[in-house]
Amino acid sequence: MDQGGAPPVFSATAELDGDQLRVRVAGEVDMATADTMYQTVLREPVRHVTLDLRAVTFFDSAAIHAVVRLAQRFPGTLTVLPSRQVRRVLEISGLGEQDWLPPV
C-alpha cells in the first residue's frame, strides 16, 4: 500500500443551527483553498461562527489572512478550533493569544 499518496483533499462543510454556524475544514488550507474556507463561512447570515480546523494538515499565510478577516467580520463571536499544526502556525505568526483561539 502506497503511504506517500496524494495530499489530503481539502473540504469545508457548513452546519447551521439557528444563528450558529460550524464550518469543518479538512486537508490543506493554502492560497488555492483559503478563499473557499472564507466564503463557506459567509454563505449564511449568522451571529456566531465556530471554525473547526482540527482536521487541517497544512495552513499557510493565505489561510492566516482568511482567519484574521473572519475575526474582523465576527468580532467576539468567532471561535477557532485548531489542529496542532494550525495552532503552531498561529503562534509563530503572533496570533496565539487571540480571543477567538481557545487556550491549550
Secondary structure, DSSP 4 states (H G I P E B T S, - for coil): --SS-SPPPPEEEEEEETTEEEEEEEEEESTTTHHHHHHHHHTS--SEEEEEEEEEEEE-HHHHHHHHHHHHHSTTTEEEEE-HHHHHHHHHTT-TT-TTS---
